[in-house]
Amino acid sequence: MSVPATPTNILQNVITYNKINIARLLNQTCMLTTANTRFKDFDVPANQGDTVSFEKQYRFTSKDSLVVGFQATEQRTQTLTVDRARSIGLEYTAQQLIFNIDQYKSTIANNAVAEIGSKVEYDLTGVWEEFPYRFYGDGITPINSFGELGKAMALFDSFGSADYERKAYLPTTVVPSIVNTGLNQFALDRNNKLAMSWELGEWANTNWYKSNLLRTHYSGTVGVARATLTVVSTITDPISGAVIAVTFSGCPSPNDPNAIKKYDRMVFNDTSTSQMRFLTFTGHVPCANPVQFKAVADAVSDASSQVTVFIDPPLQVGSGRNQNITNTIIPGMTVTVLPSHVVGGMHSGNQYYVAMPRLPDMDPYKTGTESDPSTGVGMRMYTGGVFGQNQYGTVIDCIWGRTMVPENAMAFIFPI
């Protein structure tokens, strides 16, 4: 059996020295600590494998008559899969353990745990880029006031929202500006609370959190150029009749492999003759939200500067439980593609899930599992030595999965 070479550790070659007495540079891990961890250990009845399904809201249509039209019931589900892992391995010799490491084990381990926890948190912020199709902000105009947050919440509620567990996530850099706009208002009690904490906390029945790890989405060439695309044609699903892809003209460059990037966000533009609006998720009546969608895959422009974009959600006008827009998509309509941006967001109904199953013991090595209080990440640590070799190692690792119900969420778009 080949034995890997021992890493060259950088240790202080002194007789005695003091432990580090300055604080670790920690990141703000609010995404993990505020997640719905119902499936944390996957200890749900009859669950087999690394995926669990959970129930989503049922959808129906109603008829303006006492003559009943019977309809099928569709049980809508979404899956949560544990498909991510992270680890750190540390290795020492017996001499290093005796003279350098022994009394500093906890400090070394804590810093390693903080590194893993930050990587997990950064992955979790990806839900805002990947799942919501509605959004507030254009990537150009700052969202930096209570007024802007109020407009965002109004659109969030216009589409329909759960009336409990409302949570929102903002970049740390915008919070001071938002708080400052609140301090300019004549509301003494609230202003005193804001001034003392300099945080948003709970406001308008929503818990507001800040993060320095929110994801930056880098748009394709069309978004970077802030170009307007024009509808040429659509592709519909043969079963549901919903539009699942749109071909546009107007790309800045022909044969561009980076015209549209996955998760680029777009919005239909209003004209004097057409205003595209979403229907409410329940009830299917027009609401204030403009029709927005995101690309589900990269798209390349052709020689005619046209590009075909597969979209989420499927857009359907007419009847049926899945109708969601007011007007038929026709040639000549235009959309705007957002430029690169930082993405946060808001969700309601506790529909953002994280699972972190407990890893098994690594027998015969000493093993422990515990949740880190500063990051919230549940981790395994095991340690041991290589028989007959002067090698001792410690491994810290974890696995997780995450998902978010798209209709229960809305992204916030912040300029870079």
C-alpha positions as CSV (number, residue, x, y, z in Angstrom):
1,M,0.0,0.0,0.0
2,S,1.5,3.4,-1.0
3,V,1.6,6.0,1.7
4,P,1.0,9.6,0.6
5,A,3.7,12.1,1.3
6,T,3.3,14.1,4.5
7,P,2.4,17.8,3.8
8,T,5.0,20.4,4.9
9,N,3.4,22.1,7.9
10,I,4.4,25.6,8.7
11,L,4.9,25.6,12.5
12,Q,6.7,27.9,14.8
13,N,10.1,26.4,15.9
14,V,10.2,28.0,19.4
15,I,10.1,26.6,22.9
16,T,6.9,28.3,24.0
17,Y,4.5,30.7,22.4
18,N,1.0,32.1,23.2
19,K,-2.2,30.9,21.5
20,I,-3.8,33.2,19.0
21,N,-5.8,35.8,20.9
22,I,-7.5,37.7,18.1
23,A,-11.0,36.9,16.8
24,R,-11.4,34.7,13.7
25,L,-12.6,36.5,10.6
26,L,-16.0,34.9,10.4
27,N,-18.6,35.2,7.7
28,Q,-22.3,35.8,8.3
29,T,-24.0,32.4,7.8
30,C,-27.6,33.4,8.0
31,M,-28.8,31.2,5.2
32,L,-28.0,28.0,7.0
33,T,-29.2,29.1,10.5
34,T,-32.6,30.3,9.1
35,A,-33.3,27.3,6.8
36,N,-36.1,24.8,7.2
37,T,-34.2,21.7,8.4
38,R,-37.2,19.4,8.6
39,F,-35.1,16.9,6.6
40,K,-31.8,17.6,8.4
41,D,-31.0,14.0,9.1
42,F,-33.3,12.5,6.5
43,D,-35.0,10.7,9.3
44,V,-38.4,10.6,7.6
45,P,-40.5,7.4,7.4
46,A,-39.9,5.2,4.4
47,N,-37.1,7.4,3.0
48,Q,-34.6,5.4,1.0
49,G,-31.6,6.9,-0.8
50,D,-30.3,10.4,-1.0
51,T,-33.5,12.1,-2.2
52,V,-36.7,13.0,-0.4
53,S,-39.9,14.4,-1.9
54,F,-42.2,16.9,-0.2
55,E,-45.6,18.2,-1.0
56,K,-46.3,21.6,-2.6
57,Q,-49.4,23.7,-2.8
58,Y,-52.3,22.2,-4.8
59,R,-53.7,24.2,-7.8
60,F,-57.2,24.2,-9.1
61,T,-59.5,26.4,-11.3
62,S,-63.0,27.4,-10.5
63,K,-66.1,27.8,-12.7
64,D,-68.6,30.7,-12.7
65,S,-71.6,28.3,-12.6
66,L,-73.4,26.0,-10.3
67,V,-73.0,23.3,-13.0
68,V,-69.9,21.6,-11.8
69,G,-67.0,20.9,-14.1
70,F,-65.0,18.1,-12.4
71,Q,-61.2,18.3,-12.6
72,A,-58.3,16.1,-11.8
73,T,-56.3,16.6,-8.6
74,E,-52.6,16.9,-9.2
75,Q,-50.3,16.2,-6.3
76,R,-47.4,18.6,-6.8
77,T,-44.0,17.6,-5.3
78,Q,-40.5,18.8,-5.2
79,T,-37.3,16.9,-4.3
80,L,-34.4,17.6,-2.0
81,T,-31.2,15.7,-2.8
82,V,-28.1,15.5,-0.7
83,D,-25.5,15.9,-3.4
84,R,-22.8,18.1,-1.9
85,A,-19.8,17.4,0.3
86,R,-16.9,19.3,1.8
87,S,-13.9,18.2,3.8
88,I,-10.5,19.4,5.3
89,G,-7.7,17.0,6.1
90,L,-4.9,17.8,8.5
91,E,-1.8,15.7,8.9
92,Y,1.1,15.7,11.4
93,T,4.1,13.7,12.7
94,A,4.4,12.5,16.3
95,Q,7.0,15.2,17.0
96,Q,4.7,17.9,15.6
97,L,1.8,16.7,17.7
98,I,3.9,16.7,20.9
99,F,5.8,19.9,20.6
100,N,3.5,22.1,18.4
101,I,0.0,20.9,18.1
102,D,-1.3,19.3,21.3
103,Q,-2.4,22.4,23.2
104,Y,-3.6,24.1,20.1
105,K,-5.9,21.4,18.7
106,S,-9.1,23.3,19.4
107,T,-7.9,26.5,17.8
108,I,-6.8,24.7,14.7
109,A,-10.0,22.7,14.5
110,N,-12.2,25.8,15.0
111,N,-10.6,27.6,12.1
112,A,-10.9,24.6,9.9
113,V,-14.6,24.3,10.8
114,A,-15.1,28.0,10.0
115,E,-13.6,27.5,6.5
116,I,-16.0,24.6,5.7
117,G,-19.0,26.4,7.2
118,S,-18.3,29.4,5.0
119,K,-18.1,27.2,1.9
120,V,-21.4,25.5,2.8
121,E,-23.1,28.9,3.4
122,Y,-21.8,30.3,0.0
123,D,-23.3,27.2,-1.7
124,L,-26.6,27.8,0.1
125,T,-26.8,31.4,-1.2
126,G,-27.0,29.9,-4.6
127,V,-30.7,29.2,-4.1
128,W,-31.4,32.8,-4.9
129,E,-29.7,32.5,-8.3
130,E,-31.2,29.2,-9.2
131,F,-34.8,28.9,-8.0
132,P,-36.9,32.1,-7.9
133,Y,-38.2,33.3,-11.3
134,R,-39.8,36.5,-10.0
135,F,-37.4,39.3,-9.0
136,Y,-37.2,42.9,-7.9
137,G,-34.6,45.3,-9.2
138,D,-32.9,45.8,-12.5
139,G,-29.2,45.4,-11.6
140,I,-28.6,49.1,-12.3
141,T,-30.7,51.0,-9.7
142,P,-29.7,50.5,-6.1
143,I,-32.1,48.9,-3.6
144,N,-31.0,51.1,-0.7
145,S,-34.1,52.4,1.2
146,F,-37.1,51.3,3.2
147,G,-39.2,52.6,0.3
148,E,-37.5,50.2,-2.2
149,L,-38.0,47.3,0.3
150,G,-41.7,48.3,0.6
151,K,-42.1,48.2,-3.2
152,A,-40.5,44.7,-3.3
153,M,-42.8,43.4,-0.6
154,A,-45.8,44.8,-2.4
155,L,-45.0,42.9,-5.5
156,F,-44.2,39.8,-3.5
157,D,-47.7,39.9,-2.0
158,S,-49.4,40.9,-5.2
159,F,-48.5,37.5,-6.7
160,G,-49.5,35.7,-3.5
161,S,-47.5,34.8,-0.5
162,A,-47.8,32.7,2.6
163,D,-48.7,34.8,5.7
164,Y,-46.0,33.3,8.0
165,E,-42.2,32.7,8.1
166,R,-41.4,35.6,5.9
167,K,-37.6,36.0,5.6
168,A,-35.4,38.3,3.4
169,Y,-31.7,38.3,2.8
170,L,-29.7,41.4,1.8
171,P,-26.0,42.1,1.2
172,T,-24.2,43.6,4.2
173,T,-23.2,46.6,2.1
174,V,-26.7,47.9,1.5
175,V,-28.0,47.7,5.1
176,P,-26.5,50.9,6.4
177,S,-28.1,52.9,3.6
178,I,-31.5,51.4,4.2
179,V,-31.2,52.0,7.9
180,N,-30.2,55.6,7.3
181,T,-33.4,56.2,5.3
182,G,-35.4,54.9,8.2
183,L,-33.7,57.2,10.7
184,N,-34.8,60.2,8.5
185,Q,-38.4,59.4,9.3
186,F,-40.3,60.7,12.3
187,A,-40.7,57.4,14.2
188,L,-38.9,57.8,17.5
189,D,-39.2,54.3,19.0
190,R,-38.3,52.5,15.8
191,N,-35.5,54.9,15.1
192,N,-34.0,54.4,18.6
193,K,-34.0,50.6,18.0
194,L,-32.4,51.0,14.5
195,A,-29.8,53.4,15.7
196,M,-28.7,51.1,18.5
197,S,-28.4,48.0,16.4
198,W,-27.8,49.4,12.9
199,E,-29.7,46.4,11.6
200,L,-33.1,45.9,10.1
201,G,-34.2,43.0,12.3
202,E,-38.0,42.4,12.1
203,W,-39.9,44.9,10.0
204,A,-43.3,44.7,8.1
205,N,-43.9,41.1,9.4
206,T,-40.6,40.0,7.8
207,N,-37.3,39.0,9.4
208,W,-34.4,40.7,7.6
209,Y,-31.0,39.1,7.5
210,K,-27.7,40.3,6.0
211,S,-24.9,38.2,4.4
212,N,-21.5,38.9,3.0
213,L,-21.7,35.7,1.0
214,L,-24.5,36.4,-1.4
215,R,-23.8,35.1,-4.9
216,T,-22.8,37.3,-7.9
217,H,-24.5,36.2,-11.2
218,Y,-22.4,37.0,-14.3
219,S,-24.7,37.6,-17.2
220,G,-24.1,36.7,-20.8
221,T,-23.2,39.1,-23.6
222,V,-26.8,40.2,-24.0
223,G,-27.2,41.2,-20.4
224,V,-23.8,42.8,-20.2
225,A,-24.7,45.0,-23.2
226,R,-28.1,45.7,-21.6
227,A,-29.6,44.8,-25.0
228,T,-33.3,44.5,-25.7
229,L,-34.4,41.3,-27.4
230,T,-37.4,40.9,-29.7
231,V,-39.6,37.8,-29.8
232,V,-39.5,35.9,-33.1
233,S,-41.3,32.7,-32.2
234,T,-42.0,30.4,-29.3
235,I,-41.7,26.6,-28.5
236,T,-44.6,25.1,-26.6
237,D,-44.9,21.9,-24.6
238,P,-47.0,19.5,-26.6
239,I,-49.0,18.3,-23.6
240,S,-49.6,21.4,-21.5
241,G,-49.4,24.0,-24.3
242,A,-47.2,26.2,-22.1
243,V,-44.3,28.2,-23.7
244,I,-41.1,26.5,-22.7
245,A,-38.7,28.4,-25.0
246,V,-38.6,31.6,-26.9
247,T,-36.5,32.6,-30.0
248,F,-35.3,36.2,-29.9
249,S,-33.6,38.5,-32.3
250,G,-31.4,41.4,-31.4
251,C,-28.3,39.8,-29.9
252,P,-25.3,42.2,-30.1
253,S,-23.1,39.6,-31.9
254,P,-23.8,36.7,-34.2
255,N,-22.5,33.2,-33.4
256,D,-21.8,34.3,-29.8
257,P,-21.3,31.3,-27.5
258,N,-21.9,33.5,-24.4
259,A,-25.0,35.3,-25.6
260,I,-27.2,34.0,-22.7
261,K,-25.9,32.3,-19.6
262,K,-27.8,29.9,-17.3
263,Y,-29.9,31.8,-14.8
264,D,-29.9,35.1,-16.8
265,R,-33.1,36.9,-15.8
266,M,-35.4,38.7,-18.2
267,V,-38.6,40.8,-18.1
268,F,-41.2,41.6,-20.7
269,N,-41.3,45.3,-21.5
270,D,-44.5,47.3,-21.4
271,T,-45.7,49.1,-24.5
272,S,-48.6,51.4,-25.3
273,T,-50.6,48.4,-26.6
274,S,-49.4,45.5,-24.4
275,Q,-48.7,45.0,-20.7
276,M,-47.6,41.5,-19.8
277,R,-48.6,40.6,-16.2
278,F,-48.5,37.5,-14.1
279,L,-51.7,36.0,-12.8
280,T,-51.9,35.4,-9.1
281,F,-50.7,31.9,-8.2
282,T,-54.1,31.1,-6.4
283,G,-57.2,32.4,-8.2
284,H,-55.6,33.2,-11.5
285,V,-56.4,36.9,-11.7
286,P,-54.1,39.6,-13.1
287,C,-51.7,41.0,-10.5
288,A,-49.1,43.9,-10.5
289,N,-46.1,41.7,-11.3
290,P,-44.6,42.0,-14.8
291,V,-43.9,38.7,-16.5
292,Q,-40.4,37.6,-15.6
293,F,-38.5,34.5,-16.3
294,K,-35.0,33.0,-16.2
295,A,-32.9,30.9,-18.6
296,V,-32.5,27.3,-17.6
297,A,-29.4,26.8,-19.8
298,D,-26.7,28.6,-21.7
299,A,-27.8,29.8,-25.2
300,V,-25.7,30.6,-28.3
301,S,-26.7,33.2,-30.8
302,D,-26.8,32.1,-34.5
303,A,-25.5,33.7,-37.7
304,S,-28.6,35.9,-37.7
305,S,-28.0,37.2,-34.2
306,Q,-31.0,35.2,-33.0
307,V,-31.0,33.1,-29.8
308,T,-33.4,30.4,-28.5
309,V,-33.8,30.5,-24.7
310,F,-35.4,27.7,-22.7
311,I,-37.1,29.3,-19.8
312,D,-38.5,28.9,-16.3
313,P,-41.4,29.0,-15.5
314,P,-43.3,27.7,-18.5
315,L,-45.6,30.6,-19.5
316,Q,-49.2,29.7,-20.2
317,V,-52.2,31.9,-21.2
318,G,-55.8,30.6,-21.3
319,S,-57.4,28.1,-19.1
320,G,-56.2,25.4,-16.7
321,R,-54.6,25.3,-13.3
322,N,-51.2,26.3,-14.6
323,Q,-52.2,29.4,-16.5
324,N,-49.9,32.3,-15.3
325,I,-49.8,35.2,-17.8
326,T,-52.4,37.7,-19.1
327,N,-51.5,37.8,-22.8
328,T,-50.3,35.4,-25.5
329,I,-46.6,35.8,-26.3
330,I,-46.4,37.1,-29.9
331,P,-43.6,38.2,-32.3
332,G,-42.6,41.8,-31.8
333,M,-42.8,41.7,-28.0
334,T,-39.5,42.8,-26.3
335,V,-37.7,41.7,-23.2
336,T,-34.8,43.2,-21.3
337,V,-32.0,41.0,-20.0
338,L,-30.5,41.9,-16.6
339,P,-26.8,42.8,-16.4
340,S,-24.5,41.0,-14.0
341,H,-25.7,41.5,-10.4
342,V,-25.6,40.3,-6.8
343,V,-28.7,38.3,-5.9
344,G,-30.5,38.0,-2.6
345,G,-34.2,37.6,-2.0
346,M,-37.3,36.9,0.1
347,H,-39.3,33.8,0.8
348,S,-42.4,32.9,2.8
349,G,-44.0,29.8,4.2
350,N,-40.7,28.3,5.4
351,Q,-40.2,26.8,1.9
352,Y,-36.4,26.9,1.8
353,Y,-35.0,23.5,2.9
354,V,-31.6,22.3,3.9
355,A,-30.7,18.7,4.7
356,M,-27.4,17.7,6.5
357,P,-27.5,14.0,7.3
358,R,-25.4,12.7,10.1
359,L,-22.3,10.9,8.8
360,P,-21.5,7.5,10.2
361,D,-18.6,6.7,12.5
362,M,-15.3,6.0,10.7
363,D,-14.4,2.9,12.7
364,P,-11.8,2.2,13.9
365,Y,-10.8,5.8,14.1
366,K,-12.0,8.1,16.8
367,T,-15.1,9.9,15.5
368,G,-17.3,12.7,16.7
369,T,-20.2,14.6,15.1
370,E,-21.4,18.0,16.2
371,S,-23.0,21.2,15.0
372,D,-20.7,24.2,14.9
373,P,-22.3,27.0,17.0
374,S,-20.8,29.8,14.8
375,T,-21.8,28.4,11.4
376,G,-24.6,26.0,12.2
377,V,-23.0,23.3,10.0
378,G,-23.3,19.7,11.3
379,M,-19.9,18.1,10.8
380,R,-18.0,14.9,11.4
381,M,-14.5,14.8,12.8
382,Y,-12.4,11.6,12.9
383,T,-8.7,11.1,13.7
384,G,-6.1,8.4,13.8
385,G,-2.7,7.2,12.7
386,V,-1.2,5.1,9.9
387,F,0.0,1.8,11.3
388,G,3.7,1.6,11.4
389,Q,4.2,5.1,10.0
390,N,4.9,8.4,11.6
391,Q,1.7,9.9,10.3
392,Y,-1.3,11.2,12.2
393,G,-4.3,12.8,10.6
394,T,-7.6,14.6,11.4
395,V,-10.5,14.9,8.9
396,I,-13.4,17.3,9.2
397,D,-16.2,16.8,6.7
398,C,-20.0,17.2,6.0
399,I,-22.6,16.5,3.3
400,W,-25.7,18.5,2.5
401,G,-28.5,19.3,0.0
402,R,-30.7,22.4,-0.5
403,T,-33.8,23.5,-2.4
404,M,-36.4,26.2,-2.5
405,V,-40.0,26.2,-3.8
406,P,-39.8,28.8,-6.6
407,E,-43.3,30.2,-6.3
408,N,-42.8,31.0,-2.6
409,A,-39.7,33.1,-3.3
410,M,-38.6,36.3,-5.1
411,A,-35.1,37.4,-5.9
412,F,-33.6,40.8,-5.1
413,I,-31.3,42.1,-7.7
414,F,-28.5,44.4,-6.5
415,P,-25.9,46.2,-8.8
416,I,-22.4,44.9,-8.5
